[in-house]
Amino acid sequence: MSNKAKNVTTKKAENELESNVGEIFSKSEQFIEKNKKGIITGLVVVVLIVVAVLGVRHGYLIPKEREAEKAIFRGEFYLQNNEWDKALYGDSAQFIGFDAIIDQYGLTKTGNLAKGYAGICLYHKGEYDKAISYLKKFDASDKTVSPVLIGLIGDCYVSMDKASEAVDYFMKAANKASDDMISPLYLKKAGRVYESLGNYKKAAEAYTMIKDYPNSMEAQDIDKYIDRANSK
């Protein structure tokens, strides 16, 4: 092909591209013009949502969080000293109790923490149904706190003679933790509950999983548990 022919072809291609681009822009302008009202309304809604979220966060949640942090401090002292009633319901003087903190500051991180604390207190008081209710409301991604509270739900079910429900929570706790200290603890609990249910295959599987944590205390003598489950 001659240089002249190539130039003609290139020019033609450029003209077609410009034409296509121009058509696209033209259609876009037509669409915007036609839907201008809806687009503006949509943008206004988005802006209002963002403003509302920021307003709630800075005008409500952050001040509430600070209040909640101050309110919960003494309750943690009562919790550490096994004073379950004072921790839960307050001391009629300096502390309002985890129960009240949940009511007043439930949307805050501290309010969420109070749900976990309340569940612990209620478990120790033997009020297992109420404990489970609070523990299930607790929300955390932490790989230490969350598995322990999930495991505590399992302990509640064991105390209520609901072994099938208990073993599910022990396995959930072990899997969520994936930790040398916590996971073997709940795997061993799960194995024992499986044995109590007569499910020796599952028991052996749970015990065998403890071998994935060779440095744990539970791993030191786990072979005898595996052998016992397999023999049955």
Secondary structure as UniProt FT lines:
FT   HELIX           3..34
FT   HELIX           36..56
FT   HELIX           57..61
FT   HELIX           62..80
FT   TURN            81..82
FT   HELIX           84..89
FT   HELIX           98..105
FT   TURN            106..107
FT   HELIX           109..124
FT   TURN            125..126
FT   HELIX           128..137
FT   TURN            143..144
FT   HELIX           145..159
FT   TURN            160..161
FT   HELIX           163..177
FT   TURN            180..181
FT   HELIX           182..196
FT   TURN            197..198
FT   HELIX           200..209
FT   HELIX           210..212
FT   TURN            214..215
FT   HELIX           218..221
FT   HELIX           222..231
//
